[in-house]
Amino acid sequence: MAEISSSLEDYIEAVYNIYLAQNKVKAIDVSRKLNVSRASVTEALQRLEQAGLINYGHYGTLSITEEGIKKAKEIVKKHQVLSLFFEKILGVNHELAEETACKIEHVIGDEILNKFEILINKNL
């Protein structure tokens, strides 16, 4: 699977979540979701396309490739596990748990993530 920067991980996660909610994705949707400029979105989407994670047409909707879906699901899972751990195990409020999970999801390894999941399953 293509290795991408944490910034691009945020973009592919946003594309995936928008697709799940709306069944289509446009660059403006990504811009609004991430609260970034259209120019930043265009550059990021071009890089995601080069990585084989999306198919991007400048004026239409974009689609996420199978590889993109796989990568996005991996990132979403990390986010969900971390957020759940912070909220349910540590008692952190939802907003802080989400914000912190978003930062850590980019650097946490699978072995440690699995340990978080084990702790969650034992305590819920």
Contact map, one row per residue, 1 for C-alpha under 8 A:
1110000000000000000000000000000000000000000000000000000000000000001000100000000000000000000000000000000000000000000000000000
1111000000000000000000000000000000000000000000000011000000000000000000000000000000000000000000000000000000000000000000000000
1111100000000000000000000000000000000000000000000000000000000000000000000000000000000000000000000000000000000000000000000000
0111110110000000000000000000000000000000000000000010000000000000000000000000000000000000000000000000000000000000000000000000
0011111110000000000000000000000000000000000000000000000000000000000000000000000000000000000000000000000000000000000000000000
0001111111000000000000000000000000000000000000000000000000000000000000000000000000000000000000000000000001000000000000000000
0000111111100000000000000000000000000000000000000000000000000000000000000000000000000000000000000000000000000000000000000000
0001111111110000000000000000000000000000000100010000000000000000000000000000000000000000000000000000000000000000000000000000
0001111111111000000000000000000000000000000000000000000000000000000000010010000000000000000000000000000001000000000000000000
0000011111111100000000000000000000000000000000000000000000000000000000000000000000000000000000000000000000000000000000000000
0000001111111110000000000000010001000000000110000000000000000000000000000000000000000000000000000000000000000000000000000000
0000000111111111000000000000000000000000000000010000100000000000000100110000000000000000000000000000000000000000000000000000
0000000011111111100000000000000000000000000000000000000000000000000000011011000000000000000000000000000000000000000000000000
0000000001111111110000000000010011000000000000000000000000000000000000000000000000000000000000000000000000000000000000000000
0000000000111111111000001000010000000000000000000000000000000001000000000000000000000000000000000000000000000000000000000000
0000000000011111111100000000000000000000000000000000000000000001000010010000000000000000000000000000000000000000000000000000
0000000000001111111110000000000000000000000000000000000000000000000000000000000000000000000000000000000000000000000000000000
0000000000000111111111111000110000000000000000000000000000000000000000000000000000000000000000000000000000000000000000000000
0000000000000011111111111000000000000000000000000000000000000000000000000000000000000000000000000000000000000000000000000000
0000000000000001111111100000000000000000000000000000000000000000000000000000000000000000000000000000000000000000000000000000
0000000000000000111111100000000000000000000000000000000000000000000000000000000000000000000000000000000000000000000000000000
0000000000000000011111111000000000000000000000000000000000000000000000000000000000000000000000000000000000000000000000000000
0000000000000000011111111000000000000000000000000000000000000000000000000000000000000000000000000000000000000000000000000000
0000000000000000011001111100000000000000000000000000000000001110000000000000000000000000000000000000000000000000000000000000
0000000000000010011001111110110000000000000000000000000000001110000000000000000000000000000000000000000000000000000000000000
0000000000000000000000011111110000000000000000000000000000011100000000000000000000000000000000000000000000000000000000000000
0000000000000000000000001111111000000100110000000000000001001100000000000000000000000000000000000000000000000000000000000000
0000000000000000000000000111111100000100000000000000000000000000000000000000000000000000000000000000000000000000000000000000
0000000000000000010000001111111110000000000000000000000000000000000000000000000000000000000000000000000000000000000000000000
0000000000100110010000001111111111000000100000000000000000000000000000000000000000000000000000000000000000000000000000000000
0000000000000000000000000011111111111100100000000000000000000000000000000000000000000000000000000000000000000000000000000000
0000000000000000000000000001111111110000000000000000000000000000000000000000000000000000000000000000000000000000000000000000
0000000000000100000000000000111111100000000000000000000000000000000000000000000000000000000000000000000000000000000000000000
0000000000100100000000000000011111110000000000000000000000000000000000000000000000000000000000000000000000000000000000000000
0000000000000000000000000000001111111000000000000000000000000000000000000000000000000000000000000000000000000000000000000000
0000000000000000000000000000001101111101100000000000000000000000000000000000000000000000000000000000000000000000000000000000
0000000000000000000000000000001000111111100000000000000000000000000000000000000000000000000000000000000000000000000000000000
0000000000000000000000000011001000011111110000000000000000000000000000000000000000000000000000000000000000000000000000000000
0000000000000000000000000000000000001111111000000000000000000000000000000000000000000000000000000000000000000000000000000000
0000000000000000000000000000000000011111111100000000000000000000000000000000000000000000000000000000000000000000000000000000
0000000000000000000000000010011000011111111110000000000000000000000000000000000000000000000000000000000000000000000000000000
0000000000000000000000000010000000000111111111000000000001000000000000000000000000000000000000000000000000000000000000000000
0000000000000000000000000000000000000011111111100000000000000000000000000000000000000000000000000000000000000000000000000000
0000000100100000000000000000000000000001111111110000000000000000000000000000000000000000000000000000000000000000000000000000
0000000000100000000000000000000000000000111111111000010100000000000000000000000000000000000000000000000000000000000000000000
0000000000000000000000000000000000000000011111111100000100000000000000000000000000000000000000000000000000000000000000000000
0000000000000000000000000000000000000000001111111110000000000000000000000000000000000000000000000000000000000000000000000000
0000000100010000000000000000000000000000000111111111110000000000000000000000000000000000000000000000000000000000000000000000
0000000000000000000000000000000000000000000011111111111100000000000000000000000000000000000000000000000000000000000000000000
0000000000000000000000000000000000000000000001111111100000000000000000000000000000000000000000000000000000000000000000000000
0101000000000000000000000000000000000000000000111111110000000000000000000000000000000000000000000000000000000000000000000000
0100000000000000000000000000000000000000000000011111111000000000101100000000000000000000000000000000000000000000000000000000
0000000000010000000000000000000000000000000000011111111000000001111110100000000000000000000000000000000000000000000000000000
0000000000000000000000000000000000000000000010011011111100000111100100000000000000000000000000000000000000000000000000000000
0000000000000000000000000000000000000000000000001001111110000111100000000000000000000000000000000000000000000000000000000000
0000000000000000000000000000000000000000000011001000011111011110000000000000000000000000000000000000000000000000000000000000
0000000000000000000000000000000000000000000000000000001111111100000000000000000000000000000000000000000000000000000000000000
0000000000000000000000000010000000000000010000000000000111110000000000000000000000000000000000000000000000000000000000000000
0000000000000000000000000000000000000000000000000000000011111000000000000000000000000000000000000000000000000000000000000000
0000000000000000000000000100000000000000000000000000000111111100000000000000000000000000000000000000000000000000000000000000
0000000000000000000000011110000000000000000000000000000110111110000000000000000000000000000000000000000000000000000000000000
0000000000000000000000011110000000000000000000000000011110011111000000000000000000000000000000000000000000000000000000000000
0000000000000000000000011000000000000000000000000000011100001111100000000000000000000000000000000000000000000000000000000000
0000000000000011000000000000000000000000000000000000111000000111111110000000000000000000000000000000000000000000000000000000
0000000000000000000000000000000000000000000000000001111000000011111110000000000000000000000000000000000000000000000000000000
0000000000000000000000000000000000000000000000000000100000000001111111000000000000000000000000000000000000000000000000000000
1000000000000000000000000000000000000000000000000001100000000001111111100000000000000000000000000000000000000000000000000000
0000000000010000000000000000000000000000000000000001110000000001111111110000000000000000000000000000000000000000000000000000
0000000000000001000000000000000000000000000000000000100000000001111111111000000000000000000000000000000000000000000000000000
0000000000000000000000000000000000000000000000000000000000000000011111111100000000000000000000000000000000000000000000000000
1000000000010000000000000000000000000000000000000000100000000000001111111110000000000000000000000000000000000000000000000000
0000000010011001000000000000000000000000000000000000000000000000000111111111000000000000000000000000000000000000000000000000
0000000000001000000000000000000000000000000000000000000000000000000011111111100000000000000000000000000000000000000000000000
0000000000000000000000000000000000000000000000000000000000000000000001111111110000000000000000000000000000000000000000000000
0000000010001000000000000000000000000000000000000000000000000000000000111111111000000000000000000000000011000000000000000000
0000000000001000000000000000000000000000000000000000000000000000000000011111111100000000000000000000000000000000000000000000
0000000000000000000000000000000000000000000000000000000000000000000000001111111110000000000000000000000000000000000000000000
0000000000000000000000000000000000000000000000000000000000000000000000000111111111000000000000000000100010000000100000000000
0000000000000000000000000000000000000000000000000000000000000000000000000011111111100000000000000100110010000000000000000000
0000000000000000000000000000000000000000000000000000000000000000000000000001111111110000000000000000100000000000000000000000
0000000000000000000000000000000000000000000000000000000000000000000000000000111111111000000000000000000000000000100110000000
0000000000000000000000000000000000000000000000000000000000000000000000000000011111111100000000001000100110000000100100000000
0000000000000000000000000000000000000000000000000000000000000000000000000000001111111110000001001101100000000000000000000000
0000000000000000000000000000000000000000000000000000000000000000000000000000000111111111100000001000000000000000000000010000
0000000000000000000000000000000000000000000000000000000000000000000000000000000011111111110000000000000000000000000110010000
0000000000000000000000000000000000000000000000000000000000000000000000000000000001111111111100001000000000000000000000000000
0000000000000000000000000000000000000000000000000000000000000000000000000000000000111111111111001000000000000000000000000000
0000000000000000000000000000000000000000000000000000000000000000000000000000000000011111111100000000000000000000000000010001
0000000000000000000000000000000000000000000000000000000000000000000000000000000000011111111000000000000000000000000000010010
0000000000000000000000000000000000000000000000000000000000000000000000000000000000001111111100000000000000000000000000000000
0000000000000000000000000000000000000000000000000000000000000000000000000000000000000111111110000000000000000000000000000000
0000000000000000000000000000000000000000000000000000000000000000000000000000000000000111011111011000000000000000000000000000
0000000000000000000000000000000000000000000000000000000000000000000000000000000000000010001111111000000000000000000000000000
0000000000000000000000000000000000000000000000000000000000000000000000000000000000100010000111111100000000000000000000000000
0000000000000000000000000000000000000000000000000000000000000000000000000000000000000000000011111110000000000000000000000000
0000000000000000000000000000000000000000000000000000000000000000000000000000000000000000000111111111000000000000000000000000
0000000000000000000000000000000000000000000000000000000000000000000000000000000001110110000111111111100000000000000000000000
0000000000000000000000000000000000000000000000000000000000000000000000000000001000100000000001111111110000000000000000000000
0000000000000000000000000000000000000000000000000000000000000000000000000000000000000000000000111111111000000000000000000000
0000000000000000000000000000000000000000000000000000000000000000000000000000000000100000000000011111111100000000000000000000
0000000000000000000000000000000000000000000000000000000000000000000000000000011101100000000000001111111110000000000000000000
0000000000000000000000000000000000000000000000000000000000000000000000000000001000000000000000000111111111000000000000000000
0000000000000000000000000000000000000000000000000000000000000000000000000000000000000000000000000011111111100000000000000000
0000000000000000000000000000000000000000000000000000000000000000000000000000000001000000000000000001111111110000000000000000
0000000000000000000000000000000000000000000000000000000000000000000000000010011001000000000000000000111111110000000000000000
0000010010000000000000000000000000000000000000000000000000000000000000000010000000000000000000000000011111110000000000000000
0000000000000000000000000000000000000000000000000000000000000000000000000000000000000000000000000000001111111000000000000000
0000000000000000000000000000000000000000000000000000000000000000000000000000000000000000000000000000000111111101100000000000
0000000000000000000000000000000000000000000000000000000000000000000000000000000000000000000000000000000000111111100000000000
0000000000000000000000000000000000000000000000000000000000000000000000000000000000000000000000000000000000011111110000000000
0000000000000000000000000000000000000000000000000000000000000000000000000000000000000000000000000000000000001111111000000000
0000000000000000000000000000000000000000000000000000000000000000000000000000000000000000000000000000000000011111111100000000
0000000000000000000000000000000000000000000000000000000000000000000000000000010011000000000000000000000000011111111110000000
0000000000000000000000000000000000000000000000000000000000000000000000000000000000000000000000000000000000000111111111000000
0000000000000000000000000000000000000000000000000000000000000000000000000000000000000000000000000000000000000011111111100000
0000000000000000000000000000000000000000000000000000000000000000000000000000000011001000000000000000000000000001111111110000
0000000000000000000000000000000000000000000000000000000000000000000000000000000010001000000000000000000000000000111111111000
0000000000000000000000000000000000000000000000000000000000000000000000000000000000000000000000000000000000000000011111111100
0000000000000000000000000000000000000000000000000000000000000000000000000000000000000000000000000000000000000000001111111110
0000000000000000000000000000000000000000000000000000000000000000000000000000000000011001100000000000000000000000000111111111
0000000000000000000000000000000000000000000000000000000000000000000000000000000000000000000000000000000000000000000011111111
0000000000000000000000000000000000000000000000000000000000000000000000000000000000000000000000000000000000000000000001111111
0000000000000000000000000000000000000000000000000000000000000000000000000000000000000000100000000000000000000000000000111111
0000000000000000000000000000000000000000000000000000000000000000000000000000000000000001000000000000000000000000000000011111
